[in-house]
Amino acid sequence: MIAGREIIDASCSTNTPRVVTMSDFSSTRVQGTQIRRRTGEANRMDYASLRDAYGAVRRQSEAIVEPLQPEDCVVQSMPDVSPTRWHLAHTTWFFETFVLKPFASGYQTSHPAFEYLFNSYYNAVGVQFPRGQRGLLSRPTVAEVIDYRRHVDEQMQQLLDGPAGDASETVRVVEIGLNHEQQHQELMLTDIKHVFSCNPLYPVYQPAETPGDAQTARLAWRRFDEGLYEIGHAGSGFAFDNESPRHRVFVESFELADRLVTCGEYLEFMKDGGYQRPELWLSSGWAEVKSGGWHSPFYWTERDGTPHQFTLSGLRPVVAAEPVCHVSYFEADAYARWAGARLPTEAEWEIAAANEPIAGNLLESGALHPRPGNGDTSQTYGDVWEWTASQYMPYPGYRAPDGALGEYNGKFMCNQFVLRGGSCATPQSHIRPTYRNFFPPEARWQFSGIRLARSLPH
């Protein structure tokens, strides 16, 4: 830490500060819709070149930031939330650290302190600025971070245009970097939602009309017979290391709900004393209810006797037919117990999702909020990340990759639960049946929801 301070003291002084406005991203507004469609192709490498895929994903991040003001981009509302400026810088640091420094001959960083400031958790790279203090930094400015992105993008384009850009190891790391940035695109939206929710003005990220309360389809159950199944990633397409190896699992016969749990159904749980009945809760969950004063999903509040929720379109009444969102694993588990069901295991979820098309209310829809089901879709992908009953553990035969990138997933395989399916903030090309998201069981600020399962008698 002393060395870190010395670096900052020596190198964070600037000459003439540049004033930034979001017009720095003005070109993304004109192309935003096109970029969002094309991003869905990026990880399938359907572009003319990896260079095009890189440019599309980077532009998507800037399209997400464009509605914000510079002041919005520097706030850290809780330790789990990072300022938008930090996301823009960290994703850039990733390409600089893992692509340009090892593969671009003679590369020179634009700022020696950035390795310390924007390293998230890679101990093999070096020490990191404390995560919970990212919002305390007024420098580097948003403008300087934008300039940093431009510097790295220029160097990346030169690398990808040359012979080094075709090398297999370069391609592998760039693909990880593109998927890493897509993860942060989702985090930028979840984090700015939390930032805005702390403001009594309830700022609007993007306007939207409050939907009418659609009719909720009657919940039905899909049966899956007992047997030996294979789960996990196989094939040549991109996947993170924690999705492998593909392996066999035996599952007993089970049923999976054909849609997500709705806000209206969750309200019934609340009216039946769901948050006052300790018998419904795991011990750690009940402790969270008591210590956190939980009485409803995150972002819910009451106005004039009517439940409201904060969304990226501001504060509005809860719509009963929409999937319930921003619930923890503990809340999902308690609701399932109250409903006479349970949460699915991740193996059950993947078995059920294996033949489902990857389509739904994902980032490209532009809704940025869960939508009511229409009865024609199982809502397998999009809307909300679905909690499973499975703890985040390595698959049989898993081995973390060597080097710093081996820290990406493996070291978090403790005290986390797996979520599946993506959300309304997940890029479509970023999700697949084998994708394993993971969060601690008390996490609520993510777009997380509930699908029920139940066991069948032998």
Residue, then its C-alpha position, 0 to 999 in steps of 0.5 A: m500500500i505504501a508503494g501504491r501511495e508513492i505511485i499516485d503521489a508521483s504520477c496523478s498530477t495532471n496538466t490542464p484538466r479536460v472538461v468532459t460531457m457525455s457528448d464524448f459518446s455522441s457517436t454511440r447514440v446514432q448507432g446504439t440500436q445497431i450496436r446492441r443488435r450486433t453485440g449479440e453476434a460478437n462472441r460467435m465470431d460472426y464479424a468479419s474479424l476479431r477487430d470488428a467484434y472488439g469495436a462493437v463490444r467497446r461501443q456498447s459500453e459507451a452506449i450504456v454510459e451515454p445517458l449519464q452525466p459525469e457526476d453520475c459516473v463517480v458515485q459509489s453507493m455501497p461497497d458492492v457497487s463500483p462507480t461507472r467511471w471505474h467500470l470503464a477504466h477497469t475493462t480497459w485495464f483488462f485489455e492493457t494488462f492481459v493483451l497489450k503488455p504481453f503481446a504488443s511489442g514496446y507498448q507504453t501505458s498511458h498512466p503508471a498508477f492505473e495498474y494499481l487503481f483499476n486492478s479488481y482482485y488479481n493478486a498475481v498482477g499486484v496490489q489493488f486499491p480497496r474496493g469499498q473506497r473507489g468512490l472516494l477518488s475524484r481523480p482520474t477524472v471521467a475525461e481522463v478515463i475516456d482518454y485512457r479508453r481511447h489510448v488502449d483502443e488505438q493500440m488494440q486496433q493496431l495489434l488486431d490488425g497485425p500478425a499478433g492479432d491472429a495468434s491463438e493465445t491473443v485471440r483466446v485472451v481477447e475473447i475473455g476480455l470481450n466477455h469480461e466487458q459484457q459482464h461489466q456492461e450488466l454491472m454498469l446498469t445494476d450499479i447505476k440503478h443502485v446509485f440512482s435509488c439512493n437519490p430522493l429525486y429518483p433519477v430516470y436512466q431511460p424513460a418508459e411507460t408503466p405497463g398495464d397489468a397483464q393477465t398472469a398465465r396459470l403456472a404449469w409444470r414441466r416434467f423431467d424423468e430421472g436419468l443420467y444426463e450430461i451438463g457443462h460446456a463442450g465444443s469450440g464456442f467460447a465459455f468460461d473455465n467454470e463451465s467445464p468439464r462437461h460431465r454426467v449427473f444423475v437426477e431424480s424425476f422432477e418438475l420445473a415451473d413453466r414461468l417465473v414467480t410474479c410480483g403478484e404471487y410474491l405479494e401474497f407471500m408477503k401478505d401471509g406474513g412471509y417476512q415474519r415467519p421464521e419457520l420459512w427461513l434458513s437460519s442465516g436468512w432469518a438473521e438477514v431479515k432481522s438485521g437488515g429490516w427486510h420486509s419486501p424485495f429490494y427497491w420496493t417501497e410503499r406510497d399511499g398504501t400502494p407498493h412501488q418499486f424503483t426501476l431504471s425508469g424511475l419510481r412506479p407502482v409494482v405490476a403484479a404480472e411482472p416477474v419479481c426481481h431483486v430478491s436474495y437467495f434467502e428470499a427465493d428459498a423462503y418463498a419456495r418453501w411457502a409455496g410448497a416447492r423448492l428451488p431447482t438445482e443448477a443441473e435440473w435448470e440446465i437439463a430443462a434449458a438445453n433445447e430452449p432457444i436463446a431469446g427473451n427479454l435481454l439487454e437488446s430488448g431495451a426494456l431494462h426491466p423484467r416483463p410479464g410473461n405472455g404464455d408463449t415463452s418459458q422466460t428461460y433466458g432474460d428477465v431475471w437471473e434465476w437462483t438455484a439451490s446449488q452452491y457454486m463449486p468446481y465441476p468434477g475434474y475442474r482445474a483453474p487456468d495457470g497465471a493471473l487469469g486463473e483467478y477469474n472464477g476459481k477462487f470464488m468457489c466458496n459461500q456463493f450460490v449459482l444463478r442461471g439464465g441471464s437478465c434484462a441487462t445481460p447481452q444476448s451473446h453473453i448467455r448460454p445454457t451452461y453459463r454459471n453466474f454466482f453471488p452470495p446468498e444475501a445479494r439483492w441488488q442484482f436482477s435476480g428472481i425465482r423459478l420453482a421446482r418440485s420433486l416427484p415421488h419415487 
